[in-house]
Amino acid sequence: MAQRRRRPDTDGVVLLFGGRSEIGLAVATRIAADAVVVLAARRPDDLETETAALLAAGAREVHTVAFDADDTASHIGIIESVIARHGPIGVAIVAFGILGDQARAETEVAHALQIAHTDYLAQISVLTPLAATMRARNAGAIIVFSSVAGVRVRRANYVYGSTKAGLDGFASGLSDALHDTGVHLLLARPGFVVGAMTKDLMASGVEPAPMSSTPDQVADAVVRALRRGRATVWIPWAIRPAFFVMKLLPQPIWRRMPR
């Protein structure tokens, strides 16, 4: 059974790292009512659609800030700037990342490193100062998006899956470190999500995995888990027992599993 905690104190700015993320934006719109929302993304002047969606959802104000996930040296400054301009962060949604091309990553070192940098190292670069900032005021919540791809890494997408395995471990440890500090970390583990991130994959002929979900379904589950004070959420919930069984499969069978 997923661990339960008291409902976190989420008063403050809603900060979305990955301002164009379908899932991140879907989560933000569900918690935007009467809040100041800050979208952090590349090309911050080109977020009119996302801003309009948040205002329609009841956001009091929506601001944008330039954010390059791979420019890790800039991350602390971005967080400090958001706080200085708009106040303390109530909820930080960390929803950036790339799927990458598995075939390229198996032969092109630079591409494999790019996936690892964006999906793992850059996540740590954002999560560490966010946690420190929130711990200083004993309040706030952080939403981290792992994936079932990292629960047991598959041959079909092992580069991406390995970054999720690393992120899952880091976030799990960080969640324990934040226990009893007043800061809440929610770790989301969705299965295959049918959306913008996977559309090219499906266009190439890859079929959605069983128990797939949509960005809206993921967002509904995440917000529900956040309000209940849960530490983890699997999406859909039935995928958790399924992966318990999959972890027991013999390696010769597992290596033939599709994405």
N, C-alpha and C positions, 0 to 999 in steps of 0.2 A: 504494500500500500504506500502511495506517495506520502511523503512527510508533509504535515500541516503546520502552519505557523499562524500567528495572529495576523489580521489584516494590516498590511503595511501602511505607514504614513506616507502618502504620495502627494501631499500638498506642494505645489511649486511648478516650475516649468516642465513641460513635456518636451524632451529633446530626442529627436530621431536622427541617429547616425545611419545614413542611407536614405536620404529624403525622397528618392524615387522608388524605393522598394515597395512592391505591391503589398507584401505582408506587413511590413513596417507601417506603411500608410494606413492600412486597414486597421491595425491596432490603434494607431494614433487617433483616427477618427472616432473610435469607440470610447476614448477617454479624454477627448478634447473639450468637452462641454465646459465653458467658462474658464478655460485654461489658456495660458500663453504657450504657444507651440513654436519650437525652433526646428527648422529643417536643415540638416547639415548634409551637403552634397556638392559634387562638382557642378559647375555652372549654376550657382545659386540664383542668378537672375532669370533662369529658365524653369521656374517652378510654379508657374501661374496655375496650372491645372491642380496640382497638389495643394496649393494654398487655398484655392476656391473650394476644394472638397472639405478641407478642415474648417473653413469659415462656415460652410453649409452645415457642418456637424456641430456647430455651436462654439467654436474656439473664439476666445475674446480677442486674441491677436495672433498673427502668424508672421514669423520672421525667418529669414534664411541666412545661412552662413556658409562660406566656402569650406569644403572638406575634401581632402584627398586622402583616401585610406592608406595609400602607400607612403605618404609623407609623414612618417611616424614622429618626426621631430616637431611637427606642428600640433599634435593632438592635445597636449597639456594646455597650450596657449588658447586653443579653441574653447576648451571647457572653461577655462578661467574667464575668457571674454564673454561667454554666454552668461555666466553667473554675474559678472560685473554689470552687464547691460540689462539683464532681465530678471535677476534674482536666483535663488537656490533651485537646484534641479529636483523635481519631485519624482519623475519617471524618466529613465533613459532607456530608449529602445535601440539596441545595437543590431541593425538589420542589413548591414552591407556584406558583400561577398561576391565571388564569381564561381561559376560551375567549372569553367575551363573545358579543355578538349583532352580527354583521356588519351586518345591515340597520339596526339602531339606531345603530351607530357611524358609519354613512355620513351620518346626519342630525343626531345628537345629539352635540355636541362633548364634553359631560361624560362620556358613555359611552366615546367613543373615548379620551379622556384617562385614564379609569379603567383601561382595558385596558393602555395604554402605561405607566402608573405601576406597576401590579402586576406586569406581565410583563417589564418592562425596568428602570425606575428602581429599584424595590424590590429587584430581583435584584442590581444593582450595590451597593446599600446593604448587602446581606448579604455578598456575595462579597468586597468590598474589605477589611473588617475580618477576615474569616475567613482570607484569604490572608496578611495582615499578621501575625496571631497565629501561624499555622502556620510562617511563614517565620522568626519569632523563635526557634523551636525546631528548625528544619530538619527537620521531619517532618510527616506527615499527608497526607490526600487529600481532595479536594473533587470531588463529582459534580455536574455541571451538566446540566440537561435543556434542550437546544435542540429543534429539530424540522426535519424536511425542509421544513416550511412556510416556513422562513426561507431555504432554499437559493436558491429563485427564487420570489418572492412572487406568489401568484395573485390574480386579481381577486375570486374567490369568498370569500376570507378575508384580504384584504390588510391589515386593521388588526392582527389577531393575527399574521399572517405577518411583518409589518414589525417587530414587537417581537422575534420569534424571530431575525430577521436581525440586529438590533442586538445581542441577547444572544449570538448565535453569534460575532459579531465581537469582542465584549468578552471572552468566555471564551477565544477562540483567542489573543488578545493576552495575556491574563493567563497562560495556559498557557505561552507563550513566556517571559514575564517570570519565571515560577517555575522555569524550566529550570535544573537544576544547583543548586537551593536545598534539595533534599530534600523539597520539597512537590510532590505530584502532582495534576494536574487532569485529570479524565476528562470529556470532552464527549460526551454522548449525543445522537444524532440519530434518534429514532424516527419512523416514518411514522405513519399513522392508527392510533390505539390504541382498540380497542373496550372501553370501560369506563365508569365513572361520569361522567367529564368529558364524554363524547360521547353519553351515552344520550339526552339531550334532543334533540340534533342528529339522531340516528337516528330518534327518535320523530316528528320533523317530516317524515320521508321521505327524509332524506339517506342514501344507501347508503355503507357502508364503502369506502374507497379500496382499490385493488388492493394486495396485499402488506401488509394490515393485520396488527396483532399484538394480543396481550392484555397486561395489566399483568405477568402472570407471565413471559411470553416476553421482555418488555423487561427485567425484573429479572434473569432468567437471563443475558441477553447482557451487561448492565451489570456484574454481579458477575464474570463470566468475564473481561471486558475489564479490570476493575480488578485482578484477581489476576495478569493477564499484563502489567500495566504499560502498557497501551495509552493513547494520548492521546485517541483518538476511537473511537466505535463507532456504526455505522449499524445500525438495527434495522427489518426484517431486513437482513442483509448485502447481499442482492441489490438493495436499493433504491438503493445508491450508484451502480452503473453505470447504473441506470435514470434517475436524476436527472442524470447527466452528459449523457445523450442529451436529456433534457427541457430542459436549459439551452440547447441548440442550436436548439430549435424557434423558428420565426419568431413575432414578437409577435402577429400576427392569429390564429394558431392558439392560442398560449398563453393569450390573454385569454378564450378560450372553455373553457378547462380547468375541470373541476369541482373541488370542494374536495379 
